[in-house]
Amino acid sequence: MEQGRFERVAPLTGVVFFLLIVVLLVVSGETPDNDDSTSEVVRYWADNDTEQMIVSLVGVISSVFLLWFAASLRDSLWRAEGGSARLATLSFAGAVLAVAGMMILFGLNFAVAEAADDAPATVVHSLSSLNNGLFF
């Protein structure tokens, strides 16, 4: 069976995902610690809001590449396994959970950056602490 153009390049989406995540880790920097003062936390998010929003948007885009890669991997594993395709299903389910977690993390990161100028300082500090907790 002849593979289409998209099917041939689909495994490269994993490389794109990896490169985007490396760029994000380098660009995003280190967010304030939970035990930093509220004024320091708010100042960080207010000073870096645009950068963090861009990081969040690129992170969401990277998760789409991960999902596309996982679908390609699932297809290859399914063909190799035959039968029940248990490993293919398990690997795809794990990727879907990872993408959901990434969407929550990047969505929260965007929310903290967006709230930095408008929300009360304690709210920004709370969202920042939650964002730090979700990183892992």
N, C-alpha and C positions, 0 to 999 in steps of 0.2 A: 504494500500500500504506500503510495506517494505521500510524503509529509508536506503540508503547506508551509509557507514562509514563516508564519507565526509559530508553528510547532517546532520548527528547526531552531529558532532563536529563543524559545521560551526558557530553556535552562539558563540563559544569560541573565534572566531577571533576578536570579539569586546573586549574581555578581553585582548587579546594579544595587540591589538591596544592601549588600554588605558595604559597598563603597559609600552609599548615602549614610548609613549608620556610622561609619568611621568619620565622615565629614561632620556629622551632627555631634559626635562626641568631642571632636576637636573644637568646633565652633561654639558649642553651647556653654562651655566653661562649667564652673562649679557654682551651684546655687547656694544660698546661705544655709547654715546649719539651723536645726530646730531650736537650739539654745541661744542663737544670736538675738540681740535685742530687736524688738518690733520695729524700731526706727531704721535699723540696719537692713532688715528684711525688706521693708517697704522701699527704701532707697534703692536697693539692688534691683528690685522688680521694676520700679519706675524708670531707672536709668537704662535698663536692658529690655524694656518691654517689646520694642520692635524686633530686636534680635531673637528673643524667645518666641515671639509669634511666628517668625519665619522658620525657626527651628521646628516648631510644632507642626506647621504646614508641610514642611519637607519630611518630617517624621511620618505623618499620615500618608503622604505619597509613597514613602519607602515601604510602608506596611502593605500597600497594594501590590508592590513588586514581590514582597514575600509571599503573599497569597497566590499570586500567579505562579511563582516558582513552586510552591507547595502543590498546586494543582498539577503542574507538569511532573513533579516527582511522584505524586500519587498515581498518575497515569502510567509512568514507567514501572513503578513497583507493582501495580495491578497486573500489567502484562507479564512481568517476570514471575509473579507469584502464581497466577492462575487460581483456580479454585475460590477460596473464601476471601482472598485479598485483605486479610486481617491487618497485616503490616501497613499496607497502603492506606487503609481506613484510619488506623491509629496515627500514622504520621500526618495525615491531612487534618485530623481532629486536633492534634497538638498544634499545628500551624494556625488553625482557626482560633484556638484559645490564645495563642501568642499575639495574633493580630488584634483580637479583641482587647487584650491587655495593653497593647501599644496604643490603640485608639483612645482608651481611657486615660492613659498616661499623658499622651500628647494633647488630648482635649483639656485635661486638668492644667497642664503647663500653659496652654493658651489662655485658659480662664484666669489663672493667677496673673499673667502678664497683662491681660485686658483689664483686670480689676485694680491694678496697682495705683492708677491715678484717681479712681472714682470711689472705690469701696473703703469702708473704715479700715484703719491700720490693723486691727485685731483680726478682721476677716482675711486680709491679705496674708498675715502671718499664719493663720490657720490653714489656708489653702496651700501655702508654701510648705508647711509641715506635712500635709497630706500628700503633696506632690513628691516630697523627699521619701516618704514611706512607700509610695507606689513604685519607686524606681526599681526596686528589686523584684 
